[in-house]
Every structure is written in C-alpha cells, then in structure tokens.
Amino acid sequence: MKLNPLRPFFLAMICGGLTAAFFTSCSKQTRTDPSDAAKSAYGDAKTAMSNAWDSVKSFSFEKRADFTANAKALTSRMDAQLSEMRANYSDAKASASRKAAMAELKSSEADYKEKVGALGNATAATWDSAKQNVISAWDRLQAAYYKARAD
C-alpha cells in the first residue's frame, strides 16, 4: 500500500484549521463574565417578581383560585431562592446587620405564608382586604430578601 506523500500535509492543515477555529470562537469579546451573567439573571428575576402581581391584583372574588395559584407559585419560586441563600449562610460568620436581615427575612416569610393561607378563609366581603394583605406581605418579603442578599 502506497501512502500519499501529501497526506501528512493535509492532516496538519485540517488540525491547524480546527485549532484556529476553536481559539477564535472563544475570543475575549464574545466571552461573558460569569458575574455579569449572574447580575443580569438576578436583575431579570427581580423585575419578574416585582411585576408578579400586575396581572392578578385586580382579580375579583370569583377569580380567587387564580389569585391563590399565583401566590403559591411565587411562594415556590421564593422558597427555591431562600433555600439557596440559606445554604450559603453561616450564622457564626455573619455580621450583626446580616443576622438582623436574615431574622427579618424569616419573619416576613412566615407572615407572607400566613396571609396566603388566609386567602382560603376570605369571603366576598373580605376578599379585597385579604388580597391586599397578601400583596403587602409579598412586598415586605421581597424587600427583606433583597436586603438579606445585599448584606
């Protein structure tokens, strides 16, 4: 079997081309800094959660099941974020302000869950008040979350 004398040349050209393509596709201009990506995702999540009530805050008593489902969905999302935050929290290493922020977060979380639970007991006459209590408790929880995250 006779080998083509140009075969090593062609193999070198192919390998060189693939190597060049690989390294040029990872230029500094196209790479995203992980911290920038995290900040962007955090900002997107903050905006989405801030606007979470816009579509349901005017729901009447007849649409209470939809409002409650929205509140419970927000609870699930917040629970996931709180679990991540708590996993990275160390009471022994925390400053006094961080400890206070985490205590406020725990208190506001309990208050929010209580208000969501109370939606099931709301009547047509108390619906608007119960709904507003949930939204206010959410605002408090969200503020406590962002404060605890910042500390």
C-alpha positions in Angstrom: 0.0 0.0 0.0 1.4 3.3 -1.1 0.8 6.4 1.1 0.1 9.7 -0.5 3.1 11.9 0.3 0.8 14.9 0.8 -1.3 13.1 3.5 0.7 14.5 6.5 0.4 18.0 5.0 -3.4 17.7 4.6 -3.7 16.3 8.2 -1.6 19.2 9.5 -3.8 21.7 7.6 -7.0 20.2 8.9 -5.7 20.1 12.5 -4.4 23.7 12.2 -7.7 24.9 10.8 -9.7 23.2 13.6 -7.4 24.6 16.2 -7.7 28.1 14.8 -11.4 27.9 14.6 -11.6 26.7 18.2 -9.4 29.5 19.6 -11.1 32.3 17.6 -14.5 31.2 18.7 -13.5 31.9 22.3 -12.3 35.4 21.9 -12.4 37.8 24.9 -15.1 39.9 23.1 -17.5 37.0 23.0 -16.9 35.6 26.4 -19.3 36.6 29.1 -18.1 37.3 32.6 -19.9 34.9 35.0 -20.5 37.7 37.5 -22.1 39.8 34.7 -24.4 36.9 33.7 -25.3 36.4 37.4 -26.1 40.1 37.8 -28.2 40.0 34.7 -30.2 36.9 35.8 -30.6 38.5 39.2 -32.0 41.7 37.7 -34.3 39.7 35.4 -35.6 37.7 38.3 -36.1 40.8 40.4 -38.1 42.5 37.7 -40.2 39.5 37.0 -41.0 39.0 40.7 -41.7 42.7 41.1 -44.3 42.5 38.3 -45.8 39.3 39.6 -48.9 40.9 40.9 -49.6 43.2 38.0 -51.8 40.7 36.1 -53.7 39.4 39.2 -54.1 42.2 41.7 -57.4 43.2 40.2 -58.9 39.7 40.4 -62.3 39.6 41.9 -63.6 37.1 44.5 -64.8 34.9 41.7 -61.1 34.6 40.4 -59.7 33.9 43.9 -58.5 30.4 42.8 -56.3 32.0 40.1 -55.0 34.6 42.5 -54.2 32.0 45.1 -52.5 29.8 42.5 -50.3 32.8 41.5 -49.4 33.4 45.2 -48.5 29.8 45.7 -46.3 29.8 42.5 -44.5 32.9 43.9 -44.1 31.1 47.2 -42.4 28.2 45.3 -40.0 30.5 43.5 -39.1 32.3 46.6 -38.6 29.1 48.6 -36.1 28.0 46.0 -34.2 31.3 46.3 -34.3 31.2 50.1 -33.0 27.7 50.1 -30.0 28.7 48.1 -29.4 31.8 50.3 -29.7 29.8 53.5 -27.3 27.1 52.1 -24.6 29.8 51.7 -25.3 31.5 55.1 -23.3 30.9 58.2 -24.7 32.4 61.4 -21.2 32.1 63.0 -19.6 34.2 60.3 -22.4 36.7 59.8 -22.2 40.3 60.8 -24.8 41.8 63.1 -26.6 43.5 60.2 -26.6 40.2 58.2 -28.1 38.4 61.2 -30.8 41.1 61.5 -31.6 40.9 57.8 -31.9 37.1 58.0 -34.2 37.4 61.0 -36.4 39.9 59.2 -36.4 37.6 56.2 -37.6 34.7 58.3 -40.3 36.8 59.9 -41.6 38.2 56.6 -41.6 34.8 55.0 -43.8 33.4 57.9 -46.1 36.5 57.6 -46.5 36.0 53.8 -47.2 32.3 54.1 -49.8 33.1 56.8 -51.5 35.7 54.6 -51.6 33.2 51.6 -53.1 30.6 53.9 -55.8 33.1 55.0 -57.0 33.5 51.4 -58.9 30.3 51.8 -61.0 31.8 54.6 -61.8 35.0 52.7 -65.4 35.8 51.9 -66.7 38.1 49.1 -66.8 40.9 51.7 -63.2 40.4 52.9 -61.6 39.4 49.6 -60.1 42.8 48.7 -58.6 43.1 52.2 -57.2 39.6 52.1 -55.8 40.1 48.7 -54.1 43.4 49.7 -52.7 41.7 52.8 -51.0 39.1 50.6 -49.6 41.7 48.2 -48.3 43.8 51.1 -46.8 40.8 52.8 -45.1 39.9 49.5 -43.7 43.3 49.2 -42.2 43.0 52.7 -40.8 39.6 51.9 -39.3 40.7 48.7 -37.7 43.7 50.4 -36.3 41.5 53.2 -34.9 39.1 50.6 -33.1 41.8 48.7 -31.7 43.3 51.9 -30.5 39.9 53.1 -29.0 39.2 49.8 -27.2 42.6 49.7 -25.7 42.2 53.2 
